[in-house]
């Protein structure tokens, strides 16, 4: 490809667009299903399974950050939505809305990360589209991915299965992604070694499905709004209370200190490679042990429980024994982290 | 919903986002499959069919134009990609990237059009995601949709089936969408009664599949880059020439005069409710008659044929009997029309 920067002509349906798609997208994403000349492709999916479908868009700033970039994030985000639904991800679609003037080398780094993340997660990029928009729009690049996966028929995960007495587990430290992106922006003049936790959580969800079986009631990846928001969603949907034990929640020291300095609560910061799982009390300890045996789950923790009262509230039991209500997020603590 | 404009807080994962999703998206898009509380949903798809998958993003300016808006367009664009693949569209996912400050009333009009278009096309919006970006980005709203549909196993449509001697049909006048969007921008000081042709082409594709059977070789919707670009794609992929007869190509009078005034070639302007079909010569007349019996196909035409020579070129036979090469699109004739 001769051009070094994207121009509006790369979005016009003609020769330049064909070159951009062939040289940057097709080259790195090639697989037998993806046919960049076709309008739609056939998905080879197995009978006896539920076909699961999800989508997510990505507007993270900056596009590249320690531990990942918008490309790997666009795979992990959608793959993880399928994984926490109990599915094995099979296919992704990819939309790229590209700002005129984006460096092709940057775009290519991002597409390569995306291809690597897809390969690692075992998903195939089966369809795609690109648009180029005017300089000043799209902040460089927005991505949107949709995902299709298979879930064994009879899998009954869902908010409706949550019961009072259930335990709330988290698969690792919280707030790494949000904090890493915050530091990467450099607008706060802070530096740190912290990397995003962006990862495919399929090893965690498979492990939980296998170990806890029907006693695994619900899973969710705590992205935008963090672990606190997942707990609020549970409280809203079930009417139960969620009681978290503050000292049990794994938070890395650099995340804690950056949050203290800037006034953020790490419970509201996004993770992109963690799972919050709600399991029956009698399997909580064994499910936790099973997660901890995995590299991605070595810092997993039992962080609280589902309670009949207080009704539809999230409360936090502090280290010194007090208990406070964790209010729902209202203003924006950290925009554009996913 | 109390707010009249979108703020960054509507994208933060908290209460405001929940309200935006519930009041604007869920309210108009509600259906038994869509579960805005779930990470992924199960798709009820039939055995004995190929599952087809596609995606498209939409950045049209202005957001609303005569004959449609970005919402109806986001349904038609993806539904039509499935339809021209020979599939019946079943499910869509929807991503909305919203600019801070967009009027909620505008967003709601767009979502209502989207819901109406989905209902008319018989597709279910099964998954969605919203992001809010800073003022100045996203030009109000970008949408991305992914689609899943079913195609009868054994359907063999594709570029590979195109043969020399085949006829090229178009289901109606070309360039209406591109020209209508151009006029809606008002930057040219022109006014006209022209409306976009944005529509679901399923009636056309079903009719062709039924009438031409195995003699229907290929279908495509001529969106970005228009009918000329579809012909170039055929020429590139097959190595055959495409010879178009200029006087046979249906172009509405207002499209012709706007294009003459502004120096555009209507053959390169986007349609969003048309089909280009390549059929065996012996069924060309009957397939054309079948399309013309439909309201959406009443101006269908046989516009040319596939030829062994000149190799991989698109040529245009003019009214006065001359023949010229139709070059591939290079610079942008009309950005942001889809």
Interface residues (C-beta under 8 A of the other chain):
Chain A: X8 X9 X11 X12 X13 X14 X15 X16 X17 X18 X37 X38 X39 X40 X41 X42 X43 X45 X47 X50 X51 X52 X53 X54 X55 X56 X57 X58 X59 X80 X81 X82 X84 X85 X87 X91 X93 X94 X95 X96 X97 X126 X127 X128 X129 X130 X131 X132 X133 X134 X136 X137 X138 X139 X142 X144 X146 X147 X148 X149 X151 X158 X159 X220 X221 X223 X224 X225 X226 X229 X232 X233 X236 X237 X270 X328 X329 X330 X331 X332 X333 X335 X336 X338
Chain B: X8 X9 X11 X12 X13 X14 X15 X16 X17 X18 X37 X38 X39 X40 X41 X42 X43 X45 X47 X50 X51 X52 X53 X54 X55 X56 X57 X58 X59 X80 X81 X82 X84 X85 X87 X91 X93 X94 X95 X96 X97 X126 X127 X128 X129 X130 X131 X132 X133 X134 X136 X137 X138 X139 X142 X144 X146 X147 X148 X149 X151 X158 X159 X220 X221 X223 X224 X225 X226 X229 X232 X233 X236 X237 X270 X328 X329 X330 X331 X332 X333 X335 X336 X338
